[in-house]
Amino acid sequence: MKRIISIFTFLLLVSCQSEIKKEDLSKLNGYWEIKEVSMPSGEKKDYKVNETIDYFQVKNDVGFRQKVMPRFDGKFGTNDIKEEIKIIEKDAHFFIEFKTNYGKWQEEIITIKDSTLILKNKEELIYEYKRHIPFSLK
């Protein structure tokens, strides 16, 4: 049964996948928080509260991703560690290539819209992000 659900989820994602255009890549810039991770088995992990948020900054297909921690004053804390990123187009698909001192990997951009970002890695894990909405006590 899980196998059927997994296949159905995959087909749904593929059929809902919109064609990504080069100009859509600018939507990657900004703050994104993880909403859900889908495993190849069909199992899903929901993220209701995120202690860290991914900040992307890309210009001319190169940039960085940095983990930041939202604070109650609307600002962000960080550890100043940045992952270098490069956008690569291959066979009409776009990939983000990540590089750190510890490794290098790619994730395919499945969907990128104003408020939704979906990435898939080589282990077939699908990461669904939503645009971060700042919180402030002010």
PyMOL commands that set and color helices and strands:
alter all, ss='L'
color gray80, all
select helices_A, chain A and resi 2-16+22-28
alter helices_A, ss='H'
color red, helices_A
select strands_A, chain A and resi 30-38+44-46+53-59+62-70+76-90+93-99+104-112+116-121+126-131
alter strands_A, ss='S'
color yellow, strands_A
deselect
rebuild
show_as cartoon
